[in-house]
């Protein structure tokens, strides 16, 4: 897999612009608001329908080989089946299924950590999953308030803070609020801010300050805790990259830190149990996952082509066998007539296998072309196969080659030349069909004049008719002349 | 002595008159000044709009909003649909724009590089909503005059950052308000068109269009229509209604 794209990514980016945290927001109101911003972005609107009832998760593959795509496709389908979210509910972390919520969030974080490591080329052995889960679930270390104070100070000096404060006041307020630690109550924030501002800032100013600083304070603490957890996780799981790779290390740390923020999500989607309490526990929804795309179509096409190939070729060979048997009044002759075609099929399919040419719509036609041409040439050969009594079979072979050879090889060469033209183009499928058909025509011609003389055991295959009577004396004369020439 | 002073004064007269002659208003400048004056004539105004957008091949969308205008400042509050209800935008100046996001309880300043992007899925950009008067930003040239309108070609003045280097603008002679705009990029390609129709007036000569239609030619003819559903003039809105603080507290 080269990458995965889905609508949660632009949502997380927008959320990062709002809160500094690159993750899906916790409330549906926030998600809806972000969706409304996305509605102006044509790229994002390709990932979700306007009514937001259907979304696309695009898995990009870095291989064009059908066999490799099929393996990944099987894995994706297995993943989709494992999600078990057909009927799900939004369960609260503090609710009766809190333990399941925690386990699911840990699972999501583990998957995100693995994905981030994979993207950055950091190998995580599957065996270390248990260690990672243990580290993910470990309690957060006591966070350092210094970066939080620095972040708050920047905010207080920005135009987004509703109360204008001096540089000294911003520094004092930031330090006082950071000192409160994570999860400080609003009265505590208010009291700390008031004390730090000094000189009775005024109720309105204090109200504005508390209103504007509450969310950034919570976000800075959340980010700092996640960052320190990520540092501990990477070090504890042996995933810390060497100092020389600072850029990759920072990216991995940022991705893992961002993933760890999800551990604090208040809810998670869980499969509904079907119990009466489900509806009360959270909004019950239905989710259907459908795997689709080019590899799925390719697989369907491949299955269809493969099945059709077997059916149509089997039918063609059977039909040809019946006609040949009827024509030459013998089962053995019927089989003999099919020999060049079968030999050519083996040669061309073998070559396809050796050259790595796949069976597709174009190349699947080769079987029928080969059967048609092979049988055609065999009929010419067998119809001309005649040897007088007392003469060896080589005389029949020579006579048949004399009578039919020019026609067969002219035919094979002309058709081969016509198909060979296709190899001069740019389209790979057409080049394959052209080259292989040209080769098949020549092979079928050669196979006719090699296989039939090698296997044939009769003096004549075409039933004798009344108008053939004058033929044998003529052949005998020809044979006598030939013997004379040899002597 | 007196003669000498009189002579000096006569000689100095052309020098004194020269700057005045240089400042003489061209017909285009006069038309644009009248337009700008008409746009800022009211002490303040209050509007309610239905904003309907039609993108080719997609369903029509509708947004409702309330807009307060005082000189070059605008305060916009979205009232529907529910996803954006409570979201507010303050255009404090051509370069200062803030947005309040109720779901996040936050005021964010809108970065200048994002202001030319589509706004809430409409054909309007944030820059389109930020400009009220044009004389400071564009140099006008009168290219056509009929009985009912002046047609101006506006060229962006050096140092200005408004996204359209050229705007063609038709101003009605009866109320000095726009009839239509064509907005071009630096290669002369028409990006957007805007028409304003069905003008009404209050308090004598304070007029606004009931329908604004903006068509984005770069997005297959996608259009947005602002349909005015409510309008008040000179409501006495204080300046404090047009501050970032008002976004969070009003």
Interface residues (C-beta under 8 A of the other chain):
Chain A: X17 X18 X19 X25 X27 X29 X30 X32 X33 X35 X36 X37 X39 X40 X41 X42 X50 X158 X159 X160 X162 X208 X211 X212 X214 X215
Chain B: X58 X59 X61 X82 X83 X84 X87 X98 X101 X102 X103 X104 X105 X106 X107 X108 X109 X117 X118 X119 X120 X121 X122 X219 X244 X245 X248 X249
